[in-house]
Structures are given as structure tokens and as C-alpha cells.
Amino acid sequence: MARINRDGMRLWRWGVRAVQAAILGLALPGMAVAGQVMVMTPETVTTALAAARPGDTIRMEGVFANAMLWRNRDFGGVTLDASAATITGGLRMVNVQNIRFSGGDWRAPGTGDAIRIENSAHVSLGDVLVSGSGDRLGAGVRVLRSSHITVRDSRFEGLRNSTILSSVTDSLVTRNRFANGGEDGMKILDSQRLIASHNSCTGFAPLPDYHADCIQLWSVPANPVQSDIYLLNNLAIGPQQAFVSFDPDDFSATRLTFVGNYAATTSPHTITCLGCTDSLFADNMLIVMPDAPWAAAMKITGSGSGNVYGDNPYFDLRGQHGITLPDPVFSSFTPSLAGLVGSQWDDRSFGLAQATSAPEPASWVMLMAGFGLVGSALRRRVRRKRVGLPGCAA
């Protein structure tokens, strides 16, 4: 009887320790605990990755100066918390699935990429800071031949190109801030079924011999043209082109949606879609800045090919100094892809209300200094008529 009591007491104590271990994210000998938290340092990258199991969290700590290559791994829903880490050597992922990154100070190594994702699926990046090395020649996030990628609520500072999506499908880029760029905020090429919403481009200073675009799209010759891409409620303010889709051969895309975007630029293109068919252009605010050398308007070719136009307010402010810009008025348009694109391991919302780090619309506008009190013609908030189409709320 005493032996039974002792064995029972040991079993009871082991059970208590197991519960405590599960709560604290620890593992007992001989026991696998789902959802444990482990620390990864620059010296333990290989062992930490090898030990990670689906549902675990890896906490990166320290300065990761060496280039990292992770390949051929399905993480099964691992979270990588980089909020206590600085990553300067770059991270390349090839054939990687089901991993979520949160936080971190990521820096582009020279002219290379801070984060490069290839042939991968269900990878998400949230609340990260990605910056250049000072010469604005590096890239932030480059995604190649991948699907269900999320980039959200992050800041990209001082890069040549902040985000590049090439041959990407079913992905989401939302609530990011692109600042002090040398070329483009976002490139989207040879891709299908994407939502890019509530991103902002401010403070760009184009590199010599380059023009800057906030969001640039183009198709690749000999491949199917881009299609089912939604640009919703993005802002471009300053010396750059705003939201443009160029050819090849004067046929750049089909079924594009430009709704609720705000373009206040000094460059010749606000919204441009060359050779676009079956596309929607509605509720965009187009502003020619006071110091612009020319009047830039919306330019759409391929008219008569199923394109639909709503109300797109236009302000030519050339020479009208001493005023502020009109407020943006965001659209409530909901695309058919809502809730289907982006990583299954992250938030798939794309509205401004979900943002934790993005500024309010008025703050975005006030980033452009040098404008005085608002003029009477621009002081009233612009209200825009909604186009009555399926999926576009009035």
C-alpha cells in the first residue's frame, strides 16, 4: 500500500510539473510539449530551427550578422518573434511553408535583400522594421514564385525598393509605410490575385536616372497578363509617380481595381493603366502638387474594353502655395478575394481600422510640410459618389 501511495504521489507531482511546463513553454524529459517557447541566438540558429515543432514560438535575441538560408521546411505554424533581434546579414527562405514572423529590426545588407522568399507558401511578416544601409540601394522584402504571402503593418525606410512581388499569387500587402525610397515602394509583376491596401509612400527622393513609383505593376511578355489585383485606399504623396500599370506591348493587365487611392504627386502619372481591360477606376483622389512642372491626370488606355469609371475627384494645385492638401476619403469597397488571400497563419483583414502602427489619414497628409492654412476651396472635406457595382458599398 505504501508503494502504491508513493507511486501515486510521484505521478501526481509529475502531472503538476507537466501542467506548469506547458504553461511556461518548457519541456520535461521524455515529454513533447506543443506550443513551447525557445530562444534563438546567432550561435544557436541551426539547433533552434531543428528543435522547433508546429505551434512553437522561436524568440530571436541578439544581432544576426551572418546571412541565413532556410530551405525545404514546412514549419507547420511556427511563430518567429524577432522583436528583440537585429538582423543585418539577410534571410533567404527557399521552399518554406507555414511560418509567421513578428517584429524585428531588419536591415538590407548593402545592395541585397533584407528578406527574400522563394517558392514558398503561407509565410507572413508583421510589424517589422526594414531599413537600408544609408545609400538607399538595398531591397526590403523580395518574394518570388510564391503564394499566400502576407506583409502587413510594417515600416520600410531608406530602401531602393521596399517590397517586390514577382510571380506571386493569393497574397496580401496591407497597412505598410514606405518612406525615403530611392525607386519604388512596391513592385508587382507577373502576379495574380493580390490585395494591396492602405499602404503609404512619403518622403521619396528618386535616385539619379530613376523615377519613383509608389506601386508599379507590369506583366511579363509571353506569360499571362496580370489579373485580379486590387489597389485599395493607398496613399502616395510627394515627388513620385503614384499607381501605375505599364505594358508589355500596350496590354498590361485585366481585371484590375483601383479604388479609394490618394495620389498627390509632382510626377506625370497619378493613376495610369495602359491597355487595361475589364478594370474598375473609382473614388480615387488625384492631386497635382503646387510645385509640379506639369498637370498629371489619370491615364487609361484600352477604353471600350470593359473598363468602368466612377467619380475620381481631381485637383490641380500648381502655383497655389500656402494651402494644405484635401483629406483622403477611404472607400469601403470589399473585393471578392477578401479573407482568401494572404497567409493562413496571420490576420487577413485589409482595412485601416486593424492597423496598430500606421498613422491616421490626417497624419499621412501632414507628413508633407510646407503647406499653410487650408484654403476655402479645399477646406471642406470631399465627399465622393460611390459607383454602384457589386462589392462596392455606397
PAMARFI-805651 format. One record per atom (N, C-alpha, C): x, y, z. Coordinates in steps of 0.2 Angstrom, whole numbers, padded with zeros to 4 digits, always signed. Example, Ala and Ser with C-alpha at 12.3 -4.5 7.8 and 13.67 -1.06 7.14 Angstrom:
% residues 2
+0066-0028+0039+0062-0022+0039+0066-0016+0039+0064-0011+0035+0068-0005+0036+0064+0000+0039
END
This chain:
% residues 394
+0004-0006+0000+0000+0000+0000+0004+0006+0000+0010+0006+0004+0014+0012+0004+0017+0013-0002+0019+0007-0006+0022+0008-0013+0017+0011-0017+0011+0009-0017+0006+0012-0022+0005+0019-0020+0005+0021-0014+0004+0028-0012+0010+0032-0015+0016+0030-0014+0022+0033-0016+0022+0034-0024+0020+0029-0027+0020+0029-0035+0014+0034-0037+0009+0034-0033+0004+0039-0035+0006+0046-0033+0009+0047-0028+0012+0054-0027+0017+0056-0032+0021+0052-0034+0026+0054-0039+0022+0055-0046+0017+0051-0047+0013+0053-0053+0010+0059-0053+0007+0061-0047+0003+0067-0046+0008+0073-0047+0014+0072-0044+0019+0078-0044+0021+0079-0051+0022+0073-0055+0024+0074-0062+0019+0077-0066+0013+0076-0065+0007+0079-0068+0007+0086-0067+0008+0088-0061+0008+0095-0059+0014+0099-0063+0020+0096-0063+0026+0098-0066+0024+0099-0074+0021+0094-0077+0019+0094-0084+0014+0100-0085+0009+0101-0081+0005+0107-0082+0009+0113-0082+0013+0114-0077+0017+0120-0076+0022+0121-0082+0025+0115-0084+0029+0116-0090+0025+0118-0096+0019+0116-0097+0015+0118-0103+0014+0125-0103+0012+0128-0096+0011+0135-0096+0017+0139-0097+0022+0137-0095+0029+0141-0096+0032+0140-0102+0030+0135-0106+0033+0133-0113+0039+0129-0112+0040+0125-0107+0046+0121-0106+0044+0114-0107+0049+0110-0108+0048+0103-0110+0052+0099-0104+0048+0093-0102+0051+0089-0097+0054+0083-0101+0059+0080-0098+0062+0074-0102+0057+0069-0104+0057+0067-0110+0053+0062-0112+0046+0064-0114+0045+0071-0114+0038+0073-0115+0038+0079-0120+0034+0078-0125+0034+0084-0131+0028+0088-0129+0030+0095-0128+0025+0100-0127+0024+0104-0133+0017+0104-0135+0016+0109-0141+0015+0116-0138+0018+0120-0143+0017+0127-0141+0023+0130-0136+0028+0127-0136+0034+0129-0132+0037+0135-0135+0040+0139-0130+0044+0145-0132+0052+0143-0131+0055+0145-0136+0063+0143-0136+0066+0150-0139+0072+0150-0136+0076+0156-0138+0081+0154-0144+0082+0158-0149+0087+0158-0154+0092+0164-0153+0098+0162-0153+0103+0167-0153+0107+0166-0160+0112+0171-0161+0116+0170-0168+0120+0163-0168+0121+0161-0162+0125+0155-0161+0121+0148-0161+0114+0149-0161+0110+0143-0160+0105+0143-0165+0106+0146-0171+0101+0146-0176+0099+0139-0178+0104+0135-0180+0103+0128-0183+0099+0124-0178+0102+0124-0171+0099+0119-0166+0091+0122-0165+0090+0128-0164+0084+0131-0163+0079+0129-0168+0081+0129-0175+0076+0128-0180+0075+0120-0180+0080+0116-0179+0079+0109-0179+0074+0107-0173+0074+0110-0167+0070+0108-0162+0063+0111-0162+0062+0116-0167+0055+0119-0167+0050+0114-0170+0044+0114-0167+0039+0110-0169+0032+0114-0170+0028+0112-0174+0022+0116-0176+0018+0118-0169+0017+0125-0170+0014+0128-0164+0019+0132-0159+0025+0130-0160+0031+0133-0156+0032+0141-0158+0035+0144-0153+0037+0151-0154+0045+0151-0153+0048+0154-0158+0055+0155-0158+0057+0162-0156+0060+0164-0151+0061+0171-0149+0069+0172-0151+0070+0177-0156+0076+0178-0158+0079+0184-0154+0085+0183-0152+0088+0188-0147+0095+0189-0149+0097+0196-0150+0104+0197-0152+0105+0200-0159+0111+0201-0161+0112+0204-0168+0114+0198-0173+0110+0197-0178+0111+0191-0183+0115+0194-0189+0122+0194-0189+0126+0197-0194+0127+0193-0200+0126+0186-0199+0128+0182-0204+0122+0180-0209+0123+0179-0215+0117+0178-0219+0114+0171-0218+0108+0171-0218+0104+0165-0216+0100+0162-0222+0101+0155-0223+0097+0152-0228+0093+0146-0225+0087+0147-0225+0082+0142-0223+0079+0139-0229+0079+0132-0229+0076+0129-0235+0073+0122-0234+0068+0121-0238+0065+0114-0238+0062+0112-0231+0058+0117-0229+0055+0115-0222+0048+0118-0222+0043+0113-0219+0036+0115-0218+0036+0116-0210+0036+0122-0208+0036+0123-0200+0029+0122-0197+0024+0121-0201+0018+0119-0198+0015+0124-0193+0016+0130-0194+0013+0136-0190+0018+0138-0184+0024+0138-0185+0029+0141-0180+0029+0149-0181+0029+0152-0175+0030+0159-0175+0037+0161-0173+0040+0166-0177+0046+0168-0175+0046+0175-0173+0047+0176-0166+0047+0183-0163+0054+0186-0163+0054+0191-0168+0061+0194-0169+0061+0201-0165+0056+0203-0161+0056+0209-0158+0062+0211-0154+0066+0206-0151+0072+0208-0148+0078+0206-0152+0078+0207-0159+0083+0205-0163+0085+0210-0168+0091+0211-0170+0093+0215-0176+0096+0210-0181+0093+0210-0187+0096+0206-0192+0099+0210-0198+0105+0209-0198+0109+0213-0203+0112+0209-0209+0112+0202-0208+0115+0198-0214+0110+0196-0219+0104+0197-0218+0099+0195-0223+0096+0188-0221+0090+0187-0223+0087+0180-0223+0084+0178-0229+0086+0172-0232+0083+0169-0238+0080+0163-0236+0073+0162-0238+0069+0156-0237+0068+0153-0244+0069+0147-0245+0068+0143-0251+0063+0137-0249+0058+0136-0253+0053+0131-0251+0052+0130-0244+0049+0135-0241+0047+0136-0234+0040+0137-0234+0037+0134-0229+0029+0134-0228+0028+0135-0221+0022+0139-0220+0019+0139-0213+0023+0142-0208+0025+0148-0209+0029+0151-0203+0027+0159-0203+0027+0161-0197+0025+0168-0196+0030+0172-0192+0032+0178-0195+0037+0182-0192+0034+0188-0189+0036+0190-0183+0033+0196-0180+0039+0200-0177+0039+0207-0179+0044+0211-0176+0051+0211-0179+0055+0214-0176+0062+0214-0178+0065+0220-0181+0071+0221-0181+0074+0227-0184+0079+0224-0190+0076+0224-0196+0079+0220-0202+0082+0226-0206+0088+0224-0208+0092+0229-0212+0095+0226-0218+0094+0229-0224+0096+0227-0230+0104+0226-0230+0107+0221-0232+0114+0220-0232+0117+0223-0239+0119+0229-0239+0122+0233-0245+0116+0233-0250+0118+0230-0256+0113+0231-0262+0108+0224-0262+0109+0220-0256+0105+0214-0256+0098+0215-0253+0095+0210-0252+0088+0209-0249+0088+0208-0241+0084+0212-0238+0084+0210-0231+0080+0204-0230+0075+0202-0233+0071+0196-0233+0069+0194-0240+0071+0188-0242+0070+0185-0248+0066+0178-0247+0060+0178-0251+0056+0172-0250+0055+0169-0257+0057+0163-0258+0056+0160-0265+0053+0153-0264+0048+0152-0269+0045+0145-0270+0042+0143-0263+0039+0148-0260+0036+0146-0253+0029+0148-0252+0026+0146-0247+0018+0147-0246+0017+0148-0239+0012+0152-0238+0009+0154-0231+0015+0156-0226+0018+0161-0229+0023+0165-0225+0021+0172-0223+0021+0174-0217+0019+0181-0216+0024+0185-0212+0024+0192-0213+0028+0196-0210+0024+0202-0207+0024+0203-0200+0020+0208-0197+0024+0212-0192+0023+0219-0192+0025+0223-0188+0033+0223-0188+0036+0223-0193+0043+0223-0194+0046+0230-0196+0052+0231-0195+0055+0237-0197+0061+0235-0202+0061+0238-0208+0066+0236-0213+0069+0242-0215+0075+0243-0215+0079+0249-0217+0085+0247-0221+0087+0253-0225+0093+0252-0229+0099+0254-0226+0105+0253-0229+0111+0254-0226+0114+0262-0227+0109+0266-0229+0111+0273-0230+0112+0276-0237+0113+0271-0241+0114+0273-0248+0108+0272-0252+0103+0269-0249+0096+0268-0252+0097+0263-0259+0101+0258-0258+0102+0253-0264+0099+0246-0262+0098+0245-0256+0095+0238-0255+0088+0238-0255+0086+0231-0255+0078+0230-0255+0076+0227-0249+0070+0228-0247+0067+0226-0241+0065+0219-0241+0059+0217-0244+0056+0211-0245+0055+0209-0252+0058+0204-0254+0058+0201-0261+0054+0194-0261+0049+0194-0265+0045+0187-0265+0045+0185-0272+0047+0179-0273+0047+0176-0280+0044+0169-0280+0039+0168-0285+0036+0162-0286+0033+0159-0280+0029+0162-0276+0026+0160-0270+0019+0162-0270+0016+0159-0265+0008+0160-0264+0007+0161-0257+0001+0165-0255-0002+0166-0249+0004+0169-0244+0006+0174-0246+0011+0178-0243+0008+0184-0240+0009+0186-0233+0006+0192-0230+0012+0197-0228+0012+0203-0230+0016+0208-0227+0012+0214-0225+0012+0215-0218+0007+0220-0215+0010+0224-0210+0007+0230-0209+0008+0234-0203+0016+0235-0201+0020+0236-0207+0027+0237-0206+0029+0243-0209+0036+0245-0207+0039+0251-0210+0045+0250-0214+0045+0253-0220+0051+0252-0224+0054+0259-0225+0061+0259-0223+0064+0266-0223+0070+0266-0227+0071+0270-0232+0078+0271-0235+0080+0266-0239+0076+0263-0243+0077+0257-0247+0076+0259-0255+0080+0256-0259+0079+0257-0266+0072+0255-0268+0070+0248-0266+0064+0245-0267+0061+0242-0261+0056+0244-0258+0053+0242-0252+0051+0234-0252+0046+0233-0257+0043+0227-0257+0042+0225-0265+0045+0219-0267+0045+0216-0273+0041+0210-0273+0036+0209-0277+0032+0203-0278+0032+0201-0285+0036+0195-0287+0037+0193-0293+0034+0186-0294+0029+0185-0298+0026+0178-0299+0023+0176-0293+0019+0180-0290+0016+0179-0283+0008+0178-0284+0005+0174-0280-0002+0173-0281-0005+0173-0274-0012+0175-0273-0016+0175-0267-0012+0178-0261-0010+0184-0262-0006+0187-0257-0009+0194-0255-0007+0196-0249-0009+0202-0246-0004+0207-0243-0004+0213-0245+0001+0218-0243-0003+0224-0240-0003+0225-0234-0008+0230-0231-0005+0234-0225-0007+0240-0225-0005+0245-0219+0002+0245-0218+0006+0246-0224+0013+0247-0223+0015+0254-0225+0021+0256-0222+0023+0263-0223+0030+0263-0227+0030+0266-0233+0036+0266-0237+0038+0273-0237+0044+0274-0234+0047+0281-0233+0054+0281-0236+0056+0288-0238+0063+0289-0240+0065+0284-0245+0061+0282-0250+0063+0277-0255+0067+0280-0261+0071+0276-0264+0075+0278-0270+0072+0277-0276+0068+0272-0277+0064+0270-0283+0057+0268-0282+0055+0262-0280+0048+0260-0279+0046+0258-0272+0040+0260-0270+0038+0257-0264+0036+0250-0265+0032+0248-0270+0030+0241-0271+0030+0240-0279+0033+0234-0280+0033+0232-0287+0029+0225-0287+0024+0225-0292+0020+0219-0293+0021+0217-0300+0024+0211-0301+0025+0209-0308+0023+0202-0309+0020+0200-0315+0018+0193-0317+0015+0190-0311+0010+0193-0308+0006+0190-0302-0001+0190-0303-0005+0187-0299-0012+0186-0299-0015+0186-0292-0021+0188-0292-0025+0188-0286-0021+0191-0280-0021+0197-0280-0017+0201-0274-0022+0207-0272-0021+0208-0265-0024+0214-0262-0018+0218-0259-0018+0225-0262-0013+0230-0259-0017+0235-0256-0017+0236-0250-0022+0241-0247-0019+0245-0241-0021+0251-0241-0019+0256-0235-0011+0256-0234-0008+0256-0240+0000+0257-0239+0001+0264-0241+0006+0267-0238+0008+0274-0239+0015+0275-0242+0016+0280-0246+0023+0281-0249+0024+0289-0248+0029+0291-0244+0030+0298-0242+0038+0299-0242+0040+0305-0243+0047+0307-0242+0051+0304-0247+0049+0302-0253+0053+0298-0258+0058+0304-0261+0064+0301-0263+0069+0305-0266+0072+0301-0271+0070+0301-0278+0072+0296-0283+0080+0297-0284+0083+0291-0284+0090+0290-0286+0091+0293-0293+0097+0295-0294+0099+0298-0301+0097+0293-0306+0094+0295-0312+0092+0291-0318+0086+0287-0316+0083+0287-0311+0077+0283-0309+0071+0288-0308+0065+0285-0310+0059+0288-0307+0056+0284-0302+0053+0287-0297+0050+0283-0292+0042+0282-0293+0040+0276-0291+0033+0274-0291+0031+0272-0284+0025+0274-0282+0023+0271-0275+0021+0263-0276+0017+0262-0281+0015+0255-0283+0016+0254-0290+0020+0250-0293+0021+0249-0300+0019+0242-0302+0015+0241-0307+0013+0234-0309+0015+0233-0317+0017+0227-0318+0018+0226-0325+0018+0218-0326+0016+0216-0332+0016+0209-0334+0022+0208-0338+0023+0201-0339+0030+0199-0342+0028+0196-0349+0031+0198-0354+0030+0195-0361+0030+0188-0361+0025+0185-0364+0025+0178-0365+0021+0174-0360+0020+0178-0354+0016+0175-0349+0009+0178-0348+0004+0175-0345-0002+0178-0345-0002+0185-0341-0006+0189-0344-0006+0196-0341-0008+0196-0334-0006+0201-0330-0008+0201-0323-0016+0202-0322-0019+0199-0317-0026+0200-0316-0028+0199-0309-0034+0202-0308-0037+0201-0301-0032+0204-0296-0030+0210-0297-0026+0214-0292-0030+0220-0290-0030+0221-0283-0034+0226-0280-0030+0231-0277-0030+0237-0279-0026+0243-0276-0031+0247-0272-0032+0247-0266-0037+0250-0262-0034+0255-0257-0036+0261-0257-0035+0266-0251-0028+0267-0250-0023+0266-0255-0016+0268-0254-0015+0275-0255-0010+0278-0252-0008+0285-0252-0001+0286-0255+0000+0290-0260+0006+0292-0262+0007+0300-0262+0012+0302-0259+0012+0310-0258+0019+0312-0259+0021+0316-0264+0027+0319-0265+0030+0318-0272+0037+0318-0272+0040+0318-0279+0040+0311-0282+0035+0308-0284+0035+0301-0286+0029+0300-0291+0029+0295-0295+0023+0293-0298+0019+0289-0293+0012+0288-0294+0008+0285-0289+0007+0278-0290+0002+0276-0294-0001+0269-0295-0001+0268-0303+0003+0264-0305+0004+0263-0312+0005+0256-0314+0001+0254-0320+0002+0248-0323+0004+0249-0330+0010+0247-0332+0013+0248-0339+0012+0241-0343+0014+0242-0349+0013+0236-0354+0018+0231-0352+0018+0225-0355+0021+0225-0362+0016+0225-0368+0019+0229-0373+0015+0229-0379+0008+0232-0378+0008+0237-0374+0002+0241-0373-0004+0236-0371-0003+0231-0367-0008+0227-0364-0005+0224-0357-0007+0228-0352-0003+0227-0346-0007+0223-0341-0014+0223-0341-0017+0219-0336-0024+0218-0338-0028+0214-0334-0035+0213-0335-0038+0212-0328-0044+0215-0327-0047+0214-0320-0043+0217-0314-0041+0224-0316-0038+0227-0310-0043+0232-0307-0042+0233-0301-0047+0238-0297-0043+0243-0293-0044+0249-0295-0041+0255-0292-0046+0259-0289-0047+0258-0282-0052+0261-0278-0050+0265-0272-0052+0271-0271-0050+0274-0265-0043+0276-0264-0039+0276-0269-0032+0278-0268-0031+0286-0268-0026+0288-0265-0025+0295-0264-0018+0297-0268-0018+0301-0273-0012+0302-0276-0011+0310-0277-0005+0312-0273-0004+0319-0273+0004+0320-0275+0005+0320-0281+0012+0320-0283+0014+0325-0288+0021+0325-0289+0024+0330-0294+0026+0327-0300+0025+0321-0301+0027+0317-0307+0021+0316-0312+0022+0314-0318+0017+0314-0323+0012+0309-0323+0012+0304-0318+0007+0299-0318+0004+0299-0311-0003+0299-0310-0006+0298-0304-0009+0291-0304-0014+0290-0308-0016+0283-0309-0015+0282-0317-0011+0277-0319-0010+0275-0326-0011+0268-0327-0015+0266-0332-0016+0259-0333-0016+0258-0341-0011+0256-0344-0010+0256-0351-0013+0249-0354-0017+0249-0358-0020+0243-0361-0024+0239-0356-0027+0242-0351-0030+0238-0346-0037+0236-0348-0040+0230-0347-0047+0228-0349-0051+0226-0343-0057+0227-0343-0062+0224-0338-0059+0227-0331-0057+0233-0330-0055+0236-0324-0059+0241-0322-0058+0243-0315-0063+0247-0312-0058+0253-0309-0060+0259-0310-0057+0265-0308-0062+0270-0304-0062+0270-0298-0067+0274-0294-0065+0276-0287-0067+0282-0286-0066+0285-0279-0059+0286-0278-0055+0287-0283-0048+0289-0282-0047+0297-0282-0043+0300-0277-0042+0307-0277-0035+0308-0280-0036+0313-0285-0030+0314-0289-0028+0321-0288-0022+0323-0286-0020+0330-0284-0013+0331-0288-0013+0337-0291-0006+0339-0294-0004+0344-0289+0002+0343-0287+0005+0347-0281+0007+0354-0284+0008+0359-0279+0009+0365-0281+0015+0366-0285+0021+0362-0284+0027+0363-0287+0028+0358-0293+0023+0355-0295+0023+0350-0301+0024+0354-0307+0029+0352-0311+0030+0355-0318+0025+0354-0323+0020+0349-0322+0015+0348-0327+0009+0346-0324+0004+0345-0327-0003+0343-0325-0004+0336-0326-0003+0332-0321-0004+0324-0321-0011+0322-0320-0014+0319-0324-0021+0316-0324-0021+0309-0324-0027+0306-0323-0027+0299-0324-0027+0297-0331-0023+0292-0333-0022+0290-0340-0024+0282-0340-0029+0281-0344-0031+0274-0345-0032+0273-0353-0028+0268-0355-0029+0266-0362-0033+0259-0362-0036+0258-0368-0040+0252-0368-0047+0253-0367-0049+0259-0367-0056+0261-0366-0060+0258-0371-0066+0256-0368-0071+0252-0373-0070+0245-0372-0065+0243-0367-0064+0236-0367-0066+0233-0360-0072+0236-0358-0075+0233-0352-0073+0237-0346-0069+0243-0346-0067+0246-0341-0073+0250-0338-0073+0251-0331-0079+0255-0328-0076+0261-0324-0079+0267-0324-0076+0273-0321-0081+0275-0316-0079+0277-0310-0083+0280-0305-0081+0288-0305-0083+0291-0299-0081+0298-0298-0073+0297-0295-0069+0301-0298-0062+0302-0296-0060+0309-0296-0061+0312-0290-0060+0320-0289-0053+0322-0291-0052+0327-0295-0046+0330-0297-0045+0337-0295-0039+0338-0292-0037+0345-0290-0030+0347-0293-0030+0352-0297-0024+0355-0300-0022+0361-0296-0017+0360-0291-0014+0365-0286-0008+0368-0289-0006+0368-0295+0000+0371-0297+0000+0378-0296+0005+0381-0292+0006+0388-0291+0002+0390-0285-0002+0386-0282-0007+0388-0276-0003+0386-0270+0002+0390-0268+0005+0389-0262+0002+0392-0256+0003+0389-0250+0000+0392-0244-0006+0388-0242-0007+0382-0245-0013+0378-0243-0011+0371-0241-0015+0367-0238-0014+0360-0237-0018+0356-0242-0017+0350-0241-0020+0345-0246-0027+0343-0244-0031+0342-0248-0038+0339-0246-0037+0332-0242-0041+0331-0237-0041+0325-0234-0043+0319-0238-0040+0313-0237-0042+0307-0241-0049+0305-0238-0052+0302-0242-0059+0299-0240-0058+0291-0243-0058+0287-0238-0057+0280-0240-0063+0276-0242-0062+0272-0246-0068+0268-0249-0069+0262-0245-0075+0259-0244-0077+0253-0241-0078+0247-0246-0075+0248-0252-0075+0243-0257-0073+0236-0254-0076+0231-0255-0074+0224-0252-0073+0220-0258-0067+0218-0260-0066+0213-0266-0068+0206-0265-0069+0203-0270-0071+0196-0269-0066+0191-0266-0060+0194-0266-0054+0190-0263-0054+0190-0256-0058+0195-0253-0057+0196-0245-0058+0190-0241-0053+0189-0237-0052+0183-0232-0049+0177-0235-0047+0178-0242-0045+0172-0245-0037+0172-0247-0035+0178-0247-0028+0179-0249-0024+0181-0243-0017+0180-0243-0013+0180-0238-0012+0174-0234-0007+0174-0229-0006+0168-0225-0011+0166-0221-0012+0159-0220-0017+0157-0216-0015+0157-0208-0009+0159-0207-0007+0160-0200-0007+0167-0198-0010+0172-0201-0010+0179-0199-0017+0182-0201-0017+0188-0199-0023+0192-0199-0024+0193-0207-0030+0192-0210-0031+0193-0217-0035+0199-0218-0036+0203-0213-0040+0210-0214-0036+0214-0218-0039+0219-0221-0035+0224-0225-0038+0231-0224-0042+0232-0219-0044+0239-0218-0040+0243-0213-0040+0249-0213-0036+0254-0209-0037+0253-0202-0044+0251-0200-0046+0250-0193-0042+0245-0189-0039+0240-0193-0035+0235-0189-0028+0237-0188-0025+0243-0191-0018+0244-0190-0017+0246-0183-0011+0244-0181-0008+0246-0174-0002+0251-0175+0001+0251-0181+0007+0256-0181+0006+0261-0187+0001+0260-0191+0000+0265-0196-0003+0272-0193-0001+0278-0196-0004+0284-0194-0011+0285-0196-0014+0289-0193-0021+0291-0196-0020+0295-0203-0026+0295-0207-0025+0298-0213-0023+0305-0213-0025+0309-0208-0023+0316-0207-0016+0317-0206-0013+0312-0202-0006+0312-0201-0002+0311-0207-0004+0306-0211-0001+0305-0218+0000+0311-0222-0006+0315-0222-0006+0321-0226-0001+0326-0223-0001+0327-0216+0003+0332-0213+0011+0330-0213+0012+0324-0216+0019+0322-0217+0022+0327-0222+0018+0329-0226+0021+0334-0231+0020+0341-0229+0026+0343-0226+0027+0350-0223+0027+0355-0229+0026+0362-0226+0027+0367-0231+0021+0370-0234+0015+0367-0232+0009+0370-0234+0006+0374-0228+0003+0379-0229+0000+0383-0224-0007+0382-0222-0011+0387-0220-0018+0386-0218-0022+0383-0224-0027+0380-0223-0031+0377-0229-0035+0383-0232-0035+0382-0239-0039+0387-0242-0047+0385-0242-0051+0390-0243-0058+0389-0243-0060+0384-0248-0057+0384-0254-0060+0379-0259-0058+0372-0257-0053+0371-0252-0051+0364-0251-0052+0362-0244-0055+0367-0240-0056+0366-0233-0061+0361-0231-0066+0361-0235-0072+0356-0234-0069+0349-0236-0072+0344-0233-0070+0338-0234-0074+0335-0240-0070+0332-0245-0073+0330-0251-0077+0324-0250-0083+0324-0252-0087+0318-0252-0088+0315-0259-0087+0309-0260-0087+0306-0267-0093+0301-0268-0096+0301-0273-0101+0297-0275-0098+0290-0276-0101+0285-0274-0099+0278-0275-0102+0275-0281-0098+0271-0285-0100+0268-0291-0105+0262-0289-0110+0262-0292-0115+0256-0290-0113+0250-0293-0108+0246-0291-0106+0240-0293-0106+0235-0288-0107+0228-0290-0107+0223-0284-0100+0223-0281-0101+0223-0274-0095+0223-0270-0092+0230-0268-0096+0235-0271-0094+0242-0269-0099+0245-0265-0098+0246-0258-0103+0249-0254-0104+0256-0255-0110+0258-0255-0112+0265-0256-0110+0269-0250
END
